[in-house]
Structures are given as structure tokens and as C-alpha cells.
């Protein structure tokens, strides 16, 4: 049980226990588990000493003398201490609602410094200021609906299903360059103007911005490329595919450094400073892959497709299409969690430091949230 709690979190173990109790028709056990879950949330503390007195009082009311005795033993420090439930977070602060798209927003991306936000709907691209909500530029993809959006420090990239790629200047609000790469399905910008492009057939090529011929063609993935990301200093490139395959290449030589295979389509990936790779999947599963040491850590799954993730120092921040925002420590401990149920969500993007996130809505609005000041201080 202790190992299970460490791997899945106390709430994850309770969910499995509740499900098992329901299947077995064990109603008294189910009521007890629900009560435990409620008391843990009410105490909002990781330290068992805050939770156990509540549980002891409840057992005393029900006349469970053996449970009272167990609680007394644990309070005296003589019994096991298994609780590792993350503290209840402060509610996030609603910042801005950005209105400007006539159709649902499907793609969103923060700039690397977090000061600008790009949103795409149909063939329209909007650039916003995050602090004020001011619409800086309204741009249009020359040939059809935008299917890919990538926002970096000094440039924004869009592509449509035909393969027309446009490089935009967010400051000037104009197209800098355009070219066609048929079948493009994923993009990533690296350092010194290096661009990686993946296709629906699994092919991956590296270009230099401003040049039409590829610098390097990498050994392809086994299915359509769904995510690309350069590592620290641009030394490595990671790619994920629709069939769950993952690959890490040397960005300069194209040599395959490591491969892995997951059970669901890869939807988001990011490198940590130490080289570890986080991968989010279409079914909400989440892995941290220490590929140099051949180690893999599985984190509790989200309820829907993971749309964005990012490392910041020793923390991993994750967003999914069901409106869940979570932050994890390097040891797999849940540090922050917030969920917003909404059937109108079409996309979720996350700042790399996890402080702000934006949700694209069915009505064409983008709602920007940030953690409360107290929660950020914690």
C-alpha cells in the first residue's frame, strides 16, 4: 500500500478502492472510503496529524473501538504514516477574457517569455498581450484553415493541412516567409533559426529558416508525427507519433539516440534541463522518460487528452483538454491541482512556468487564468 500510494497518490489509491468496493457491493466499506476522502480534502494537509484526529472522532461516533485504537497508535507515532495527499490549492485568479474570434478557438500558444499569446480559429491568427488582454495583431493564413501553431521567442509559425507554412513576426504583425511542405503534421523551432518539420507519413526533416532545402532528413517514425521538441541547447530533437512511438535524435547528425513505444498517440513532449523527456498522450497518460538511464516514471493519468506540458526547474506542469491543471515534483509528487468542468473547451495552453493558463472556448473567447498570489508563494 505504501508503494502504491507513493506511485499514484493517496487520492488515486482511494479511487481504485472505491471502484473495487462498488463492484463488490461492499457498501459499508464504500461509505468509509468516501468519508476518508472527504476528511482528507477537509483537512487539506499532507501531515497525518492534521487528518487523523478527524478520523478518530468519526470512528468514535460510529463505535469503531478497534479503529479508534489504531488512530491513537498512529497519533503516538507508533504506527504507519501513509498519507501523501497534496495540500488543497488556493483557487486560481481569473484574469482576462479575450474576445475576437467569430468561431471556436482550436489552437493556443504562449510565447517563450509568457508575455504574448497566440490564438487560432479557422484561417485567423490573433496575437494578444497577456497582461492587458489587448489585441495586438489580427492576421490571416493565406490559404486555408490553420491546423498547426507554434509560438517561440521571436517568431510564430502556422501551417494548414495542405502544408503551407507561414513564419510571422509577432512584433510587426506581418508574414516574414512562407513555403510549402506537403503533409506537415508537427513543427518545432530550435536555436539559430533551425526548424524541425514532421509529416503524416512519419518523416522528419530539419531546415534553416529562409532556406527551402532540408539540412537533414532523420530516420522516420512508424506513424504520423504528432509532436516535436528540441532539447536544451538544441543538441537533441524528440519526436512522438500517432501510434505512440517516441524517438530522440542527435539534432546535428540525425543519429537515433533512443527509442520507446507507448500505448497511445503522443500529443505533447518537453525536455527537462537534465535531459529527461516528459510525454503526454491522447488518452491522458503521462510519462517521464530518463532515456540516458533507461528509466521511466508513470504519473497518474488525466481524464482527457494532454494538450500542453512544460518543465520549469524541477517541476513539471501539465494541462489537459478536460480543464485539469497539475504540477508535479521531480519525485512524482502532486504539488498543485485545479480542474474546471466545461463542455465548451476546445483547447488549453500553459505557460512554461505553470503560473498562467488559457482556455479556448466554443464561443470564440479565450479565458486567461493564473495561480493566486498565495499559491505562487507556496
Secondary structure, 3 states (H helix, E strand, C coil): CHHHHHHHHHHHHHHHHHHHHHHHCCHHHHHHHHHHHHHHHHHCCCCHHHHHHHHHHHHHHHCCHHHHHHHHHHHCCCCCCCCCCCCCCCCCEEEEEEECCCCCCCEEEECCCCCEEEEEECCEEEEEECCCCCEEEEEECCCCCEEEEEECCCCEEEEECCCEEEEEECCCCEEEEEEECCCEEEEEECHHHEEEEEECCCCEEEEECCCCCCCEEECCCCCCEEEEEECHHHCEEEEEECCCEEEEEECCCCCEEEEEECCCCEEEEEECCCCCEEEEECCCCEEEEECCCCEEEEECCCCCCEEEEEEECCEEEEEECCCEEEEEECCCCEEEEEECCCCCEEEEEECCCCCEEEEEECCCEEEEEECCHHHHHC
